[in-house]
Amino acid sequence: MQDQIHRNYTGETIFRVLFRVPGVVLIEGEGKIGKTDCGLWLTEQLLIIPIRENEHLVSSPDDIATNIDTKGRYTQISDSINLKQWMYSNNHRKCYVMDEANEYLTNLRVMSSLNVGFTRLLPQVTKAHCRMIIIGHDFQGIDKNILRHAWCKGMIRKTSLKTAEVISILLPRIYSLKNIPRTNVKFDPYAIAPFTEKPEGKTYFKDTDKQLLWDWSNGKTIKLLGIKGMTLNRLVRKYVRGTLENEFNVSQA
């Protein structure tokens, strides 16, 4: 990505242009050409390249999520409801990567509840400080609402494992990227990246204390949660006390 592409448009410059403001960046290409790998690699770039937003350099995203199983590296969100809750859970800058868009957001089902639920989130990415990376085989076959210029900032068309073309209304012409490295994010390229309308797995809460308690009650250790035992003890006591007090008040009403 450090190759000089055209005058001041290095790979890093193109990256900054595409992600300068919240919105959607698409990745398309044939099978087994490194689309998912490229999408996860872009998240790594987001973490190290400061982005200029409203004439100020802003920090990298605090939260990254995806419907891809990244072996615990990123939060896995695989439904529209939890995605919306995650987007609005706090004011952090976020990035969400959706794989297999042609499977879930096909233009053959534009009025399906899954399509409608997801595309309704797209106008809200700015308010949620969110960047989205959507990956698919052929974007002529996905819901056309995703391609609207209001939120779609550009497309990366993979031409081989290490090369791609970048097309964007924000750029003066089509640019070529060469020597694209592999991502350091671990994932199974043969595993299905699920996405549904309603939750089938992990649930999210706006209240961070409740989120910690939920994750702990569903098997996460304090080490994985990144907290101390006393912190968990305090949260459990507080929640149990509040729950019992509510029951007590109801029984005395």
C-alpha atoms as one frame of an Amber mdcrd trajectory, in Angstrom:
protein
   0.000   0.000   0.000   3.022   2.317   0.159   3.489   2.198  -3.639   3.122
   5.559  -5.376  -0.044   5.300  -7.451  -0.580   8.742  -8.984   1.073  11.906
  -7.725  -0.107  12.251  -4.115  -2.535   9.329  -4.326  -0.656   6.620  -2.518
  -2.478   3.587  -1.219  -2.650   5.287   2.170  -4.179   8.407   0.594  -6.858
   6.342  -1.137  -7.592   4.587   2.128  -8.037   7.926   3.910 -10.376   9.177
   1.159 -12.606   6.100   1.300 -12.931   6.128   5.088 -12.766   9.865   5.781
 -16.427   9.987   6.720 -18.779   7.272   8.016 -20.252   5.218   5.221 -20.019
   1.996   3.238 -17.108   0.591   1.233 -17.802  -2.446  -0.963 -15.458  -5.296
  -1.881 -16.359  -7.572  -4.797 -14.648 -10.258  -6.861 -14.714 -13.866  -7.922
 -14.463 -16.754  -5.489 -11.171 -17.589  -3.775  -9.604 -14.274  -4.719  -9.090
 -12.924  -1.196 -12.145 -10.703  -0.690 -12.700 -11.602   2.971  -8.979 -11.415
   3.637  -8.927  -7.936   2.090 -11.881  -6.766   4.188 -10.220  -7.859   7.426
  -6.920  -6.351   6.297  -8.717  -3.017   5.833  -9.798  -3.131   9.484  -6.131
  -3.428  10.437  -5.379  -0.338   8.359  -8.192   1.535  10.100  -6.459   0.821
  13.400  -3.116   2.302  12.344  -3.861   5.085   9.833  -5.371   8.265  11.333
  -8.367   9.480   9.335  -9.107  13.162   8.696 -12.700  13.920   9.668 -14.084
  17.476   9.589 -10.564  18.845   9.079  -9.234  17.044  12.145  -7.257  13.841
  12.462  -9.352  11.401  14.446  -8.422   8.231  16.242  -8.918   4.725  14.942
 -12.216   2.921  15.656 -12.689   1.824  19.240 -14.952  -1.072  18.272 -14.806
  -3.491  15.340 -17.387  -6.189  14.684 -18.169  -8.600  11.857 -20.318 -11.583
  10.940 -17.057 -13.470  10.286 -15.706 -15.752  13.004 -12.314 -14.160  13.742
 -11.407 -16.531  16.570 -12.182 -13.903  19.205 -10.245 -11.027  17.603 -13.387
  -9.037  16.771 -16.911  -9.172  18.152 -19.109 -11.401  15.993 -22.524  -9.905
  15.197 -24.709 -11.880  12.825 -28.138 -10.224  12.810 -29.706  -6.835  12.092
 -31.145  -6.264  15.564 -27.881  -6.762  17.441 -26.039  -4.780  14.777 -28.277
  -1.774  15.366 -27.932  -2.083  19.136 -24.160  -2.312  18.797 -24.013   0.726
  16.507 -25.845   2.857  19.060 -24.434   1.272  22.222 -22.036   4.212  22.741
 -20.436   7.148  20.921 -17.311   5.231  19.937 -16.148   5.184  16.336 -16.932
   1.766  14.896 -16.333  -0.462  11.914 -18.533  -3.379  10.839 -17.523  -5.967
   8.223 -20.290  -7.978   6.539 -19.277 -10.959   4.428 -21.349 -12.906   1.867
 -23.629  -9.997   0.996 -24.923 -11.697  -2.148 -26.300 -14.510   0.006 -28.159
 -12.332   2.505 -28.939  -9.083   0.652 -29.750 -10.345  -2.845 -31.725  -8.077
  -5.171 -34.126 -10.976  -5.677 -35.535 -10.327  -2.188 -35.430  -6.525  -1.950
 -38.643  -6.391   0.089 -37.712  -9.205   2.469 -37.585  -8.284   6.145 -33.848
  -9.071   6.229 -33.075  -6.718   3.341 -35.313  -3.981   4.688 -33.937  -4.279
   8.223 -30.333  -4.035   7.073 -30.763  -1.272   4.500 -32.624   0.847   7.046
 -29.398   0.919   9.036 -27.395   2.450   6.189 -28.668   6.054   6.543 -27.785
   5.827  10.250 -24.089   4.976   9.882 -23.118   8.664  10.159 -24.997   9.196
  13.423 -23.447   6.016  14.790 -19.883   7.045  13.765 -19.695   3.780  11.841
 -17.795   2.591   8.778 -19.112  -0.510   7.008 -17.194  -2.871   4.756 -19.571
  -5.076   2.737 -18.150  -8.052   0.848 -19.753  -9.991  -1.998 -19.178 -11.726
  -5.315 -21.060  -9.337  -7.585 -22.693  -6.094  -6.523 -24.993  -6.098  -9.535
 -26.773  -8.865  -7.638 -27.284  -7.161  -4.277 -30.006  -4.819  -3.043 -29.519
  -1.568  -4.968 -30.191   0.504  -1.847 -26.696  -0.433  -0.653 -25.177   1.235
  -3.729 -26.655   4.679  -3.104 -24.044   7.447  -3.173 -25.487   8.949   0.019
 -23.610   6.309   2.008 -21.637   4.176  -0.475 -18.196   5.788  -0.642 -16.570
   3.414  -3.085 -15.848  -0.090  -4.305 -12.747  -2.251  -4.213 -12.821  -4.815
  -7.021 -10.393  -7.657  -6.335  -8.656  -8.759  -9.562  -6.291 -11.295  -7.964
  -5.080 -12.322  -4.521  -2.688  -9.344  -4.370  -4.283  -6.773  -6.700  -7.454
  -4.710  -6.846  -9.086  -1.714  -8.496 -10.581   1.127  -6.480 -13.619   2.945
  -7.864 -15.107   5.909  -6.013 -16.917   9.166  -6.729 -14.465  10.675  -4.238
 -11.487   9.843  -6.481 -10.626  11.445  -9.861 -10.224   8.091 -11.614  -9.948
   4.327 -11.104  -6.810   3.353  -9.171  -4.927   0.067  -9.024  -3.609  -1.443
  -5.815  -0.736  -3.919  -5.936   1.045  -6.147  -3.427  -1.915  -6.234  -1.033
  -0.691  -8.270   1.954  -2.619 -10.962   3.771  -4.486 -10.036   6.919  -3.110
 -10.905  10.343  -6.663 -11.535  11.577  -7.228 -15.270  11.911 -10.356 -16.716
  10.288 -11.491 -19.837   8.488 -11.904 -18.978   4.771 -14.196 -22.002   4.331
 -16.521 -21.195   7.236 -19.932 -19.624   6.623 -20.348 -16.057   7.874 -23.994
 -16.113   9.053 -26.397 -13.187   9.016 -30.088 -13.187   9.984 -32.814 -10.681
  10.722 -33.198 -11.608  14.397 -30.646 -12.722  17.008 -29.647 -16.350  17.131
 -26.551 -15.933  19.271 -24.882 -13.182  21.294 -27.076 -10.407  22.708 -25.978
  -6.826  23.318 -26.993  -4.305  25.950 -26.563  -0.531  25.915 -25.653  -0.713
  29.623 -22.009  -1.850  29.767 -22.431  -3.372  33.251 -25.313  -5.536  32.035
 -23.248  -6.522  28.989 -20.417  -7.700  31.241 -22.815  -9.659  33.409 -24.460
 -11.236  30.385 -21.129 -12.262  28.846 -19.920 -13.643  32.188 -23.154 -15.593
  32.759 -22.710 -17.103  29.287 -19.252 -18.464  29.939 -16.689 -15.680  29.533
 -14.022 -15.613  32.234 -12.907 -12.428  33.986  -9.667 -12.693  32.009 -11.551
 -12.612  28.702 -13.756  -9.803  30.000 -10.671  -7.811  30.969 -11.871  -7.048
  34.498 -10.845  -7.933  38.034 -12.665 -10.353  40.309 -13.703  -7.564  42.692
 -15.279  -5.651  39.813 -17.371  -8.664  38.842 -18.316  -9.243  42.481 -19.504
  -5.635  42.788 -21.593  -5.880  39.605 -23.182  -9.173  40.657 -24.052  -7.842
  44.126 -25.528  -4.660  42.652 -27.649  -6.539  40.096 -28.847  -9.211  42.533
 -29.720  -6.599  45.147 -31.637  -4.496  42.634 -33.491  -7.519  41.293 -34.472
  -8.742  44.753 -35.556  -5.260  45.852 -37.830  -5.019  42.824 -39.358  -8.389
  43.679 -39.777  -7.341  47.304 -41.503  -4.087  46.335 -43.839  -5.925  44.011
 -44.785  -8.464  46.670 -45.572  -5.699  49.173 -47.617  -3.602  46.732
